[in-house]
Amino acid sequence: MAGEAQRQLAWYLEEMKKEELKEFQLRLSDQKPCGHPPGEALTQPENAGGVEVASRLVAQYGEQQAWDLALRTWEQMGLSRLCAQARLEAALMSAQSPSFLYSPSAPNLQSPSWPTSTEVLKFCNSEPLVPLHDSEKRDLRHLPSGTSGSIQKDLLNSLDYESPSKGLPNAPVSTAVLSGWEPPILPNPEPRKQETPGTVWPLAETPETSGNSCTGIRERYQNQRRERPCPTQSWKNEDLHPKFMQLLLLHRSHLRGHEPLVRGSWHHGVIEERGHLIEVRDLFGPDPGTRDKPHTVILYGDAGIGKSTLARQVRRAWEEGQLYRDHFQHVFYFSCRELAQSKVMSLAELLTKDWAGPVAPIGQILSEPEQLLFILNDLDEPNWILEEQRAELCLHWSQRQPVHTLLGSLLEKTVLPEASLLITARTTALQKFIPSLKQPRWVEVLGFSESSRKEYFYKYFTDESQAVRAFSLVASNQALLTMCLVPSVSWLVCTCLQWQMESGEELSLTSQTTTALYLCYLSQALPDQPLGPQLRGLCSLAAEGTWQGKTLFSPGDLRKHGLDGAIISTLLKMRVLQKHPTSLSYSFMHLCFQEFFAAVSCALGDKEEKGRYPNSPGSVEKLPEVYGRRDLFGAPIVRFLFGLLSEPGVRAMESVFSCTLPPERKGDLLSWAKSEVQRERSSLQPDSLQLLHCLYEIQDEQFLMQAMAHFQGSRMCVQTGVELLVFTFCIKFCCHVKRLQLNEGGQRGQAGRPPGVVLLSWVPVTDVCWQALFSVLQVTGGLKELDLSGNLLRHSAVQGLCEALRCPSCHLETLRLANCGLTAEGCKDLASGLSASQTLTELELSFNMLLDAGAAHLCQRLGQPGCGLRRLLLVSCSLTSGCCQDLASMLSAGPSLTELDLQQNDLDDLGVRLLCEGLRHPTCRLTLLWLDQTQLSEEVTEMLRALKEEKPQLLISRRR
């Protein structure tokens, strides 16, 4: 079979113009290869392409002689640049792989120290090169100082063709455009067929070109890349995400939880750190404030939120010309999980690892480092500590280094500082990488948008009627619908429902937590015969991998834990395990699966496991060692463990794993959980949502009441519906929180206000989120104040609020809805809810365009007997004299109202006259009226002075 030399030869022959290739074939008949009989000629079809010519050359003369013929023919044709480039690339390949064959005129290079080899220098300088024009020369400052000046000169002179990306139209795409994923597929338990080493990849026919032919070559090899499973693209998990949907991306100036401590005021810091949603096409765009473009972008987020899927789609969109084609000439994608399997590697070998063509043109690639993008997926997955390697960081791109040192060099920008990086990692794992990163752009992946959740279902199920049934069922489960913003959860839900449809069962999915959903998935995926003991072995494998930072497992690893061929085949069909398509390694379908099974290992204990599998370390005491105290509750394994300790969790786990959890074991685990919660609770911080996630999973009322007993108030940032769901669930078990505020859109003064929680939401609040928030009012009778000022309330949200206000268990006393976009129609619904409340005493509706009609709805309800409202604020509500008769009627009929604020409304003289009639009524108890008086006539002003003398307890004033 042809080897790397044939691929290299095909590359250069395809680079030639059509007429040049014809001349090349004609000249071959005059060549006399060394060692072959005289008169032996190469016969070629008239219209043979470069690949076919290369194949015939190698078949007839062998690789070495074929290269010799090609080089001599190019020299005779006057293609000195092509000839020099071919020789240089041959030398580079020889330095990387001594088995690479090239022209016999080149020295046989075996030394790994190629960059300083005098033989290479002689070879590179063996032929004069035509210099480039000044405008075509590229800056090669990225080359290390140890690189010979001659090599730098030859590289510069040999790279005279244009960047293939030049001249291509700029086709920026939004996240939603990247939707060309295949339908869901079942994982193949057998490995994919791999190409025989040395296989020649067929190239598309070369189109007629009048200019640069490199662009066509590049496009053909990009097509090959999509057909050929590159080693670093093998773990695509496309079964988990059959269709890529729109993800919400939040750009902030700092990593969440690591904001600067020095600020002029906290509120100013809130505005500064709120960030903004961006599109994929803007990841490397200029900063809105500084206009600086980032060289490093960090995509971070929770487990299963879609980071890796997005990273792979960025690469695919670039290949297809939809994204960044005017920004990057080369985009390399690397799975850090797979890179960790290699001990040492040079930068040149790293580039070759993700190159689809026969030989990576290292010189060309490195000539423009600012045109390079490296995508490092799951940087946090291997057990690397990159910040401790800075003293050893490599400076030479051909020097072999430990892989973690090489990646550290890219992060530290000590090698290819002008190159760009796109890195994905989990939120909780970023702490150890922060010292290594150079001015990164932080972009948090928040999951599916509200509309994308529904669209995902319609793309997962090819039958629309099935999609309608599935989504309707999920929409009836508020918690499950909210959790589906996580793509991996949407996949689990759709898969469970698909299995139910295929078996003819009635659709049912009542899971309220992620743990319950995983248990449901396993119970449906299990075959008829019990697999309890084998699943216990899978749990010990998962736990051992978690403690060791290991996610790829050899067949020997599986055998050590009692997993043989039959059970492995079953686990592959269950979509729990997946097999590496290019090796004998296995991994869990998603890292979350490994963490779930590791949590089961911890829950079941290690006495029985130790007897059967001595290497199993399943112990909860190890968790703080693995994850650290700071990130303990953010670790998925800990959240799963809390979920497994719930009553439904214990029952489902015992059924799935054919075991019994002894009461004393559960008691020990609950004691451990309580001690960890107590330690965290003593230093509760604004970002303690991680703890609340664990409390949500356990769903144990007694446990939650103990855990939340001393919680009084804090500021917490909620950025997704799941976080709001978690918070609202846990806050129901807290009796000390009296006030709940969303986004500090209204009053910020804390004096005299009850202890409470300020929720900071950086993204628009959806209807589902409003439902979760209002559910607190229906359960938590202790909540006295709700402040939603500054948040847009759609009509459906207002209706949900009114429904909560009507609930007998709602004891709300203060409701602030300033600047919420309320209208007259919204006032009609709101008024009906307010009239049912027996406890509400203060209502703020300022800065809403209520108009006179809205005021009329309010006055009609608030003026009814039994209304206890004392304070009503209607500043700047577009009111006129047309509503003043209704206001006067309310004042005369509402004996409880003591304060009314009507400033910044155009009431004019007529309106104030009408108000005075209501104020004079004997039943009116108003003591404070805020009113603009500067535009009133002298007559009306005198009327107000007379009213104050008549009712000395009434103060009429205006704020300055």
N, C-alpha and C positions, 0 to 999 in steps of 0.2 A: 504493500500500500504506500502511496505517496506520503511523505512526511512534511515537516514544517518548511523545508526548502522549496518543495513544490508549491505550497500555499504562497510563500513569499514571491516566487517567480510569477505565479498567476496574478498576484496583486499588481506587479509592475507591468505585466503585459496588458492587463485590463486598463491600466492607467494611460496607455498609449492611444493616440487617435486612430481611427479606423484605417486611414491611409498609411499611417506609420506601421501599424501591425502587418498590413499587406507587404510593405517593403521589408519588414523584419523577416517574414516567411520566405521571400524571394532570396534574400541574402544568405539564409541558412543553407541553401543548396550549394553555395560556394565554400562553406566552412568545412574543415577537415579535422574533426575531433581527434585528440591524441588517443592512441590505443585502439582505433577502429580502422577497419580495412579501407584502403583508398577507394573512392568512388561510391562509398555507402552514403546515401543521401536521405534526408528526412522528407517523407511525403506528408503533405498536409492538405486537407480539403480547402477549396478555394475560399470559402467564407467562414473558416474556423475562427472561433473567438479565442481570447487570451487564455482562458482556463483550458480549453481543448489543446491549444498549442503547447502550453506548459506540461499538460499530461502526456502528450506524445513525446515531447523532448525527454522527459524523465524516464518514460517507459523504454525509449530506444537507447539512451546514452547513460542513464543513471543521474542522480541528483547533482553530483559534483561536476561531471562533464556538461550537463545541461546548463548549469550556472556559468561555466566557462564560455560556452557558446553564446549565451545571451549577452554577457558582458562585452565580449569581443564584437558582437554584431551591433550593440548599442554604440560602441566607440566608433565603428565604421560609419554609422548613420549620423554621427555628430551629436548624439544625445548625451553630452558630457554630464549634464546635471543629473539626469535620470541614472546614469551609470554610477556617479559618485554617491548619490543617495542610496542606491542598492548596496554598494560596498559598505557604506557606513552602517546601514541597518543590519547587514550580515555580521559586521563586527560586534554590534550591540547584542545581537542574538547569540553570538558565540560567547560573549562575556556572561550572558545570563544562563545559557545552556550549552555546555561544551560539545554536546552531540549534534548541534546544528551544523549543517553542511553549507558551504558557500564556495565561491570561485577559488580554484587552486592558486590563483595569483595572490590571494590573501594569505597571510601567515596563519598557521594553526595555533590559535590562541587558546591556552588552557588555564592561564593564570586568572584567579578571581580578582586580581587588582588591575583590571583592564584600564581604568581611567588614567593610570600612570605608566602603562606599558609602552616602551619605545617602539616595539614592533607595530603596535596599533597606530602610533603616531606616523611611522613610515608609511603604513598602509593608507591611512587617511590622507596623507600628503602626497601619495604616489601620482596623483594626476591634478593638473591645474584646474581650478574651477572658475567658471565665468562669474564675476561678481554681480551682486544684485544692485538695483538702483537704491539710492538712499531711502526713498519712500517705502521700499519693500523690506528693509532690514528690521529685525525684531530685537528687542532688548532681551539679552540672555543673562541678566543679573541674577536670575534664580539659580544658575549653575554654581556649585560650591567652589570655594576659593582653591581647592585642591585640583580642580579640573584643568587640564592643560589648555593653554591659550590656543594651541593649534586646533584642538578639538572644538573649542568654542568657535573658532573662525570657520572651520569646516561645516559645523552645524549651521551656522548663520548663512553661509554661502550656498548650502545645499537645499535650504527650505525656501524656495522662491515662489511657490504657488500660493494662491490666495487661501484664506480661511474658507472652508466649505460653507460656512454659515453666511458669508457675505452675499448680499443680493437676495436673500430669502425674505419674503414679506414677514413683517412682525404680526404674529397671530396670537395675541394674548388671550388667555382663556380664563374664565372664572372657575371656581371649584365645581360648579354644576356641570360645566362642559365635559369634565373628565368622567364620562359615564359609559364608556364603551367596554364594559366588562362582559365576559361570557356568562351564559346562564349557569345556574348551580350545577355542579358535577359531583358525582360520588368519588371519593378518593380511591384510587387504584391500589389494592394491597400489594401488587407487584411493582417493582421498580420500573421506571420508564426505560425504554430501550436507549442505550447510549451509543453514540457514534464511535465507530472504530477509530483509534488514534490515527491521524494522518488522512482522514477522509477529506477529499476535495469538495468544498462547498460550491454548488452551482451558482453562478452569478447570472443576473438578468442580462439580456442583450444590451450592449452599449449603445445608447442613442447617439445620433449625430450631434456633435458638439463643435462649436466654433471657438470656444474659449477654454476655460479651465476644465480639465477632465476629472480633477480630484473630487469635485462635488458629486458626480455620478457614481464614482467608486464608493464614496462614503455612504450614499443613499442605498446602494446595493448591499453593502455590509450591514447597514442598519436593518434591512429586510431580513438578512441572515440572522441577526441578533434576535429578532422576534420569533424566528423559527427554531433557533438553537437554544436549548436550556443552558444558559451560562451558569457556571458553578456557583456564583454568588447570588443567583436569582432563583435557586431551586426551591426555597421555602416560601412559596407565594401564598399558601393558605387561601386560594381563591374560592375554596369550598365554604370558607367562613364568610366571605364577602362577595356574593355572586354578582352584585352590581354596585358600582361605586356611586354613592349619592353625595349630595352637598353636605359638607361638614362646616360647622361654625368655627372660625379661627379668630382668636382674640390676641391682638398685638398689644403688649404692655412694655413699658420702658425697663421693668425689672421683673425678675422671676417672682412668681407669686409666693408670698411669705418672706421675701428678702428685700423689702422696700427700704429706702434710706431712712435712718432714724431721725435725722435733722430736717425739720420742716418748719415753715413759718407758722402754720396752723394745721391742725389735723384735717379740717375740711378742705383746705387747699391741697393737701396731700391726696385726699380722696379723688378730687377732680383730676389731679396730675396722674394718679395711678390707675384711673378707670380704664384707660386704653380704648381701643376701638376695634371693631370687626374689620377684617381685611379679606381679600380674595387671594387665591393661590398665586395668581399672576403678579401680585404685589409683594411676595415674600422677600424679594431682593430689590424692591423698589426704594426710592428715596424716602427718608424719614420725613413726616409732615412738618416737623419743627425745624430740624437742622438741615434737611435735604441731603444728608449723608446716606450713602448706600452701604448696607452691611456686607461683610465678607463671611459671616457665620450666622446661620439661622438655626435656632433650636425649636423643634416641634416637640412639645411635651404635653403630657396629659395622663389620665388614669389608664389602668389596664383595659385593653379591648376597645379603646375609644376611637381607633382608626388611624393611628400615627403611621404604622408600617404600610398600610394600604395606601395612604396618601403619598408616602415617599415613593413607593413603586409606581404609582400613577404619574407622579411628576416625571420620573424617568421615561415612562412610556409616552407621555404627551410630548416630551422633548424629541424623542425618536420620530414621532409622527409629524413633527413640525408645528405643533400647536402651542408650544410653551417654551419661552426662553431661547428661541433660536437666534435672536439678535443679541443675546447676552452671553451664551456659552457655546463654545465650539465642540467641547467634549464633556459628556456627563457620565460619571462612573458611579455605579451602585454597588455597595458592599454590605453584606449581612455580617454584622460583628459576631453573631453566633458562629458562623462558619469560619470567619477569619481567626477566631480563637482556637480553632483546631490546628492551625499552623504555629509552629514555635518561633521561627525566624523568617524574615522576608525583607527584601529591598523594595524601595518605592517603584523601581522598574518592574519587579515581579508583581507588585500589587496592581499596577496598571494593566499588565498582561493578563491578569486573572479575570478581568472583566472586559476583555477586548474580543469582539466577535470575528474580526478578520483573521487572516493566517498569522500575521506577526504584527504586534503593536509598534507603530512608528514612534518610538520613544522620543527621538529628537524633535519630530514635528510637534508632538503633544506638549512637550515641556518648553517649546520655544515661546509660547504665549500662556503663561500661567494664569493670567487674569481671565482667560477664556475657559478655565477648568472649573467644574463643579464636582465635588465628591459628596455622595450621599452615604452617610454612615448610619445604617438602620440598627436600632436597638443597641446603642452604644453602652447602655447600662447592663445589658444581659450577661456578658461574661464577667467573671469575678476579677476585674481589672482595677488597679489603683493607679491612675495615670498621673496624678499630681506628684507622686513620689519619684517619678522617673526623669525629672527635668534636668538633673545633672548628667544624664546619659543620652539626652536627645540627639538623634542622628542629624547630621548636616549634609550628608552626601546621598544623592538619590540612588546610587548603585550599591551603597553599602548595606549589607544584610544586618538587620537588627531584630530583637524580639518584637513581635507584632504590636504589643502594647506600647513599646517605645516608639515605633514608627507612627502609630496613631497619635501618641502624645506629641510627636513632632509636628503633625498636621494641626493639632489643636492649638499648640503653642505658637504656631506660625514660624517655627525655626526652619522649616522646609516649605518651599512654595508659598511664601507669605501672601502673594497676590491671589492665590486660588481661593475659591469660595467653598464653604461647607454647609451642607444641610444635614442636621443631626436629629435623630429621634430618640427619645428616652422617656421613661416614666417620671412623673413629677417627684415621687419620693426618692428617686435614685440620683437626682441631679446634684445634690449637695457635694458629692465627692469630685464632680467635674468642674465646678464653678471656678476654682483657682486656675485651671488650665485654659479657660476660654478667654478669648480676646475680643472684648466689646461685642458680644453677641446680640442678636435680636431675638427676644423671647416671644414665642407664639404658642399660645395654649390651644390645643385641640379640644373643643367642647362637645363633640359628637354631632349627631344628626340635628338638623333644624326640625321644627314641628312638621312642616310639610313633607320633609324627606323621609320621616318615619313611615308615613302612609305610602309614599312612592316606593319605598323599599319592599313593602309587602306586595305591591302590584308588580314588581319586577322579579321577586322571588317566585311567586306562583304564576306559571304561564297561563293558567286558566283564570280568567278574571273573576268568575263566580267564586272560585276558591279564595282568591285574594279578598273579595268582599266579605265572605264568611269569616276569614281569619282576622281581618282587621276589625270587624265589628265586634268580635268577641274580645279582642284586646282593648278596644276603646271603652268597653264596659268595665274594665278593671283599671282604675285610675293609677294605681301604683305601678302596675305592669306596663301601661302605656308610657308612663314617665320614664321607667327604666329602659325602654326601647330606644331612647336617644343614644345609648351605647350600642354601636354596631354589632359587637359580639353577642349582646343580649338579644337584639333583633334576630340574629341568625338562629340562636337557640330556640326562641319562641316559634319562628317560622318552621324550623325543622320538627319540633314537637308536634305542631299542628298538622304538618304535612303527613307525618307518620299516622296520626289519628285518622286523617282523611283516607289514607291508603288502606287502613285496616277496617274502614267503615264504622268507626266509633263516633259517638256524639262528641262534638268538640267541647273540650273542657280544659281550662288552664287557670288555676286560681292562685298561682304563686304571687307572693307579695314581696319577696326578697330574692336577691341573686343566688344565695345558697339554695333556697327552695327550688329555684329554676334548674340549677345543675342537678339536684337530686331527682327532679322530675324527668329531666333529659335522660339520665342514666337508667331510671326505672323503665322508661319506654324503649331504650336502646338495647337493654339486656335480652339475650336469647332466652328460650324457654328453660334450658337447663341452668341450674344455679352456678354462679361463678364467684361466690363469696371468697373462698380461700385464694383464688387467683387474683381477685381484685385487691385483697389484702397485700399481696406481693407487689402489685402495681403501686399501692400507697407507699410501701417502704421504698420502692425505687424513686418515686416522686420526692419523698422526704430526703433521701440521701442526696439526690441531685440538688435540692434546694439548699441544703447545708453546705454543699461543696461548690455552689455556683455553677452547676452543670445542667445543660439542657439537651445535649446530644448524647445518646446512649448506644453502646455497641451491643451486638447480640450476646456477648459475654456478660454485660451488665444486666441484661434481661434475664439470662439463665440464673445468675446469682440470686435473683429474687423470685425464682420459681416460675418464670414466664417462658414457655416453650413455643414451638411453632404453631400448634393448634390455637392456643390462647392468644398469641400475637395476631394471628389471622382474624380472630374474632374481634379483637380490640381495634384492628384496622377497619373492619366493616362497621363497627360501632362509631367510627369517627372520633375515637379517643386518642389513638396513636396515628402517626403518619410515618412513612418510610422515606428516607432521603433518596432521591432519584438517582444520585450518582455514586452512592456508597452503601455500605451495609448499616448505616446509622439510623436510629429512630429518634423521634421526639414526640412530645405530646402535641395534639392538634393545635393547641394554643397554649401559651405559657400559663394562662389562667387555669387550664385543666390540670397542669402539673401542680400548681399551688393548691387547687381544690383537693386533689388526692393527698398531698402532703398534709393538709389540714385534717383530713380523715385519719391519717396515721397518728397525728398528735392527739386527736380526740379518743381514739381507741386504745391508746397507751402502748407501751413498748415491752411489756412482760412477755406476752405471747409472741410478739414480733421478734424479740431478741432470741427466743428459743428457736424459731424457725429460720429467721434471717439475722444472724449476729451483727451484720453491718448496718442494720437499721437504727438510726439515732432518734426516731420520732419522739421528741420530748418538747413540751412547751417552754421549758427553761432555756432551751437553746434559741428561742425566737429573738429575745433582746440582743443576743450575741450576733445573730445574722443581720438583723435590720437596724439595730441601735435603738435607744430609747426615743429619740426624736421622731423617727419614722415608723415606730412599731405599729401604731394603729392605722397607718396608711398602707401597710402591707396587705395584699389580697388574702394571703394565707391566714392572717389574724382575723380579718373580717369573716372569712369562711368558717373559721373555728368558732366565732361567736354565733354564727348562724346554725352550726351543727349542735350547739348547746341548747337551742330552743326546744320546746316540747315536740312540735312537728318535725324539727330537724332530727332529733334523736330517733323518733319512730321511723322516719324515712331512711335514715342511715342504717339502722338495724335491719330493715327490710332489704335494702339494696346490697349490703355487704354481708348478709347472713351472719349477724353477730348480735351480741347483747352488750350494751354499755352498763356496767355495774353502777348502782346508785352511788357507791363511794367514789368511783372514778369521776362521775359527773359532779359530785360535790367538790372534789379536789379541783377540777377544772373551773368550776364557778368561783371557788375561793381565789384561784389564781387570777381569773378575769377581774374580780372585784378589787384585788390588791393593785392590779395594773391600772384600773380605772381610777382608783383613789389617788395613785401617784400622779396621774395625768391631771386629774381634777384639781389638785392642789396648785397647779400652775396653768390653769386654763387660759389659753391665748385666743386672739381673734381667729386664728386658723385651726381651731380645734374641731373642725368639722370631721376630721379623720376619726376622732373618738366617737362622734355622734353616728358615723357610718356603722361602726361596730355595734353600738347600742341599738341601732335600727335593725340590724340583722338578727339580733337575739329575740326581739319581739316579746320579751318577758316583762310583764307589768311590774311585778315586785322588784325585779332587778333594776328596771329603769327608774322607778321611784327612789330607790336607794342611791342610784348613780347621780340623779339630777336633784337630789334633796337640797344641796347647798348652792346650786347654780342660781345666781341672781341677775346677772346681766353682762353683756359684752358687745363688741362689734364683730360681726362675722360677715365674711364675703361669700355670697352664694352666686355662682356663675351659671349653674345649670338647673334644670328642673329636678334632677335627681338630688342635688344638694338641698334644694328647697324642700323636697319631699322628706328627706332625712331630718332636716331641722324641725319642720312643723310636726313631725311625728314625735320627736323626742321632747319638744318644748311642752307638749300636752301633759307630761309627767312632772313638770316643774311648777311648784306652787308659789315661788317667789318672784317670778317675772310678771310685772304688772303692765309693762309698756312694750309695744312692738312697733318699730319704725323701719320703713323701707327707703333706703337711699338718702336720708337726711335732706329731703327736698323742701322741708318746711322749717319749723323752729329748731334751732340747734342749741339754744340755751338749756342747761341741765338743772338750773336752780329750781327747787321746788317740784321737780318732776319725779315720778316714781321710778324705781330701778327697772331697767328694761334692756332690750336687745335691739341693736341697730343692724339691720341686714343691708349689705351692700351688694347690689346686683349690677354687674357690668353689661349684661345683655338684656334685650327686651323680655318682659315677663309675659308668658303665654297664658292662654285661658286655663290650661291644665295646672299651671303653677298658681294662678289665682285661686283655683279651687282648693289646692293644697293649703294655701295660706289662710283662706277663710275658714277652713275646717278647724283651725285652732280656736276660733271664736265659739264654735259649737261644742267644744269639749272642755276647753280651759276656762272655767268660770272665774279664775283669778285674774285674767287679763282685763285691765281697766282702760287702756289707751291704745288706739291703733292710729298710726300716722302714715298715710300713703302719699303725702304731698309730693308733687313733682313727678309722679308716675302716671303714665297714660292709662286711663281706665276705659276700655271699650264697653259697649253696651252690655255684652255678655258678662263682663266682669262686675259691672254694677248690679246686675241681676243676681249674681252669685253672692255678692256682699249683702244684698237685701235679704236673701234667703237665710244667711247666717244670722243677721240681726233679728230675724223673727224667731230664732231658736230659743226656747225657754232657758237653756243653760248659758246663753250669752249674757254677760253682765257688763258689757262695755259701757264706759262712762264718757269717754272722749273720743271723737272721730274727726280726724284731720284729713281733708281731701283737697287742699289748696293746689291749684295748678295741675289738675288731673284730666283736663280736656272734657269736663262734664258739659252737657248741653241741657236744653229744656226737657228733651225726652228722657234723658238720664235722670233729671230731677224728679220726674213723675214716678219712676220706679223707686228711686231713693226715698222719696217721701213716704211711700207705702211701707217700706221697711222701718223707717224712723218712727212712724206712728205706733208700730207694734212694740217698740223697745220701751221697757219700763224703767231703765236705768240710765239712759243717755242724757247727759246734762250739758255737753259742749259739742258744737258742730262748727267746723271751719270749712267753708266752700269758696274762699276767696280766689280770685284770679281764674275763674272759670266763666265762660260765656253763657251764663244761665238765661239772660234776657228776662223780660218781664213775665213771659209765659212760665219759665222755670221758677221764678219767685212766687208766682201764683200757686203752682203745685205745692211748693213748700209751705206757704202760709195756710193753705187749706188744711193740710195734715197737722202742722205744728200748732194750729190754733184750737185743736180739739181738746175737750176736757180730759184731764188725766195726763197730758203731755208734761214731762218734767224738765224740758230743755231750759237751761238758764243762760246760755251764752251762744250767740249766733253771729258768725263773722262772714260778711258778704262783700268784702273789699274788691273793687274792680270787677264786677260781674255784669257789666253792660246794662245796668238797670236805669230806667227812666221814671218819669212821674206816673207812667202807666201802671206801675205795680204798687204805687204808694197807698192806694186804697186798700189793697190786700194786706199790705204790711200794717196799716192802721187797724184793720179788723183783727189781725193776729195779736197785736199789742193789747187790744181791749179784751180779747178772749183768752189770752195766755197768761195766767197769773204767775207763772214760774219764771218767765224770761226777765233777766235782770241786766243783760248787756247785749247791745246790738251795734255792729260796726257796718256802716254804709258808705265809707269813704271811697273816693275815686269812682263815683257813679254820677251820672248826669240827671239829678233829680229836679233841678231848677225850683223856682219859687212855688209852682203849683204843687209839686210833690211834697215839699216841706210843709206846706199848709195842711195837706191831707194827713201827714204824719203827726202834726201837732194835735189834730182832732183825736187820734188814737191815744196819744200820750196823755191827754187830759182826762181820759176815761178813768173812773174811780178804781176799776179792777186792774189797771196797768201798774205793774210793779217794777218797771224799768228804772234802773239807777244810773246807767252809763250809756250814753249815745255818742258814737263816733261819727262825726258829720263834717263834710267840707262846707265852709261858710263864706269863702272869699267871693264867690260868684252870686251870692244872694242879694236881693234888693234890700234897701234900708228898712222897708216896711216889714219884710219877713224876718230880718235880723232882730228888729224890735219885738216881733211876735215871740221869738225864741227867748229873749231876755225876760219877757213877761211870764212865759211858761216856767222858767227856772225860779222866779219869785213865787209863782203859784205852787210849785212842787220843789221845795228846797233840797229834797233827797236826790233829785235828778241832776246829773252832771252831763252837760253837752260840750264836747271837746273835739279836738282834731290832733292827730299825731303830726309832729314836725318832721 
